[in-house]
Structure formats: C-alpha cells, structure tokens
Amino acid sequence: MVTFLWAAAGGRIDYASVPGFLFAPRLLEGLAGTVVLSVASMVAAVVLGTAIALLNLSENPVARWFAIAWIWLFRAIPALVLLLLLYNAALVFPRLTLQVPFAAGPFLDISTNDILTAATAAFVALALNESAYIAEIVRAGITSVDIGQTEASKSIGHTPFQRMSRVIIPQAMRVIVPPMGNNFIGLVKGSSIASVIGFVDLLRGSQIVASYNLLVIELLLAATIWYLIVVAVLTFLQALLERRIHGGSTRINMRKRIGRGLSTPPFMREKTDDPLT
C-alpha cells in the first residue's frame, strides 16, 4: 500500500487540478444523471420486485412459476448485456405499432429509437436487473416473520392487504432494509455501465471533459471523489433508517412481552392511542 501511494504521488498526475474539476459543468451534469437514474431505477425495481416476491409466495402455481422465471432470467442476464440488447432493440423491432381492432389505421406507430433512448434503455435495464434481487430480498423478509403473527392477524379479521401492510411488512423491514440499502449503493456504482451507450453519468461526464484536456486520470479521480461522497451520504442515511426500524422492532417485541403479562419497562410508559400499549 505504501509503495502504491509512493508511486502515485510521484506519477505525472496534476493533483492540484482535481478539486477544480469537481464542479465542472459536465461532471455536475453527470452527477445529476447518476443520481436521477439510480433513484428512478431503484424505485421501479422495488415496485416490481415486491410484486414478484408476492407472486412467488402465492399459492397459485402459475403466479409462482412466473415469479421464479422472472428472477432466474434477470439474475442470469448481465446488466450490461441487457442494456445493450434494449438499446439495440430497433435492429429487431424498427417500429412499435399498436393496432386497434376494426380501426382504419394503427393507434400507435412510433420508431423504437424514439422510445428506447440512452436514458430509457439504461433505466429499464437497471430496473429489470435489480428487480430480481429485490424480489428475493423482500421474499426473505416476509418469510422471516413468525407465522404466529399472520395467524393472529387473521384471528382479528384483517384482510390480506391489512395483514401484509400492518403486520408483516413492518416487521419484515428490519430484514429487508440492510440488504436493500447495500443493493442501492451497488446500483449507484453499477449505473456507470450506462456510459457505454452515451448516457451522461459521472463516468461519461469525466470522459467528455478528458477528451478535451487529455487529463484522464485527473478526471477519473474527480469522478471517484463524487462517488465516495454519494456513497458516504447513502451509507449514513441507511444507518439512520436501520436504527429507526430496529427501534420500532424493539417496541413491537416489548408489546409482545406485555401481552404475555410481563411488566412494562419505564421507556414504554407513554400516552398513546394504540390499544396494544
């Protein structure tokens, strides 16, 4: 490590210029692109992944096998390959046409390239790839909840939606959040693959600036610093969320103890409308 740092310090690198590149317009544009792409892809992946997890836990064999096939497919295809397939889909489907029965002409007729732009292809590819992993995380979280909780919820007349939203998911979050947070951080870094199709993210932004001044290492160092900052912020936010969730799960456990006739600890003695306290 010392040898590496010594060699890097003695290299022909203009370290003094790196701070100035941090706020270069192209690099800031790339930073915004990375953040927006990562957040949008993660939100879509969570929605898709949760739906696939629920299908996987369904008693319907068709729904279960569909979920299994989805998870297998998008975990098997590398994200970069999926990205390139989507971006070049126009080679197979030049136009997307939607025909309404008995209508004189097509309801929709548009070039595939107009829909699957670099941004759209990157968003769809990352969301589909990530949804398979999110589905397994959500499934593991749901199955970690004690079956007695489900039975108790049924006994008081909760509908399946109420049972899932009020009983199972809140308790499953303590299992879901840590790996999901790690996946989001991985997605932020993995979004750099979008640069290969021309999407302006941090990596692409640094490459554009470096193509003018030829300071490749300096621009890569500037992009690396922004990645370090973003990941540090996300790590801090994840820690806060985990602390809050684990605090909530502690309260749930204490409520269980109270229900068994144990004494109420001082920190649980507070006024609340919740009938469990």
WONORBEL-V668385 format. One record per backbone hydrogen bond with DSSP energy under -1.0 kcal/mol. NH is the residue of the N-H (numbers start at 1). CO is the residue of the C=O. Records with the same first field share a line. If there is no record, write none. Layout:
NH=CO + CO
//
This chain:
5=1
6=2
7=3
8=4
9=5
10=6
13=11
15=13
17=14
18=15
21=17
24=21
28=24
29=25
30=26
31=27
32=28
33=29
34=30
35=31
36=32
37=33
38=34
39=35
40=36
41=37
42=38
43=39
44=40
45=41
46=42
47=43
48=44
49=45
50=46
51=47
52=48
53=49
54=50
55=51
56=52
57=53
64=60
65=61
66=62
67=63
68=64
69=65
70=66
71=67
72=68
73=69
74=70
75=71
76=72
77=73
82=78
83=79
84=80
85=81
86=82
87=83
88=84
89=86
91=88
92=89
93=89
96=110
98=108
103=100
107=98
108=98
110=96
112=94
116=112
117=115
121=117
122=118
123=119
124=120
125=121
126=122
127=123
128=124
129=125
130=126
131=127
134=130
135=131
136=132
137=133
138=134
139=135
140=136
141=137
142=138
143=139
145=142
149=146
151=147
152=148
153=149
154=150
155=151
156=152
157=154
158=153
163=159
164=160
165=161
166=162
167=163
168=163
169=164
172=168
173=169
175=172
176=172
177=173
180=176
181=177
182=178
183=179
184=180
185=181
186=182
187=183
188=184
189=185
190=186
191=187
192=189
193=190
194=191
195=192
196=193
197=194
198=195
199=194
201=199
205=201
206=202
207=203
208=204
209=205
210=206
211=207
212=209
213=209
214=210
216=214
219=215
220=216
221=217
222=218
223=219
224=220
225=221
226=222
227=223
228=224
229=225
230=226
231=227
232=228
233=229
234=230
235=231
236=232
237=233
238=234
239=235
240=236
241=237
242=238
243=239
244=240
245=241
246=242
247=243
248=244
249=245
250=246
251=247
252=248
253=249
254=250
255=251
256=252
257=253
258=254
259=255
260=256
261=258
262=257
268=265
269=266
270=268
277=274
//
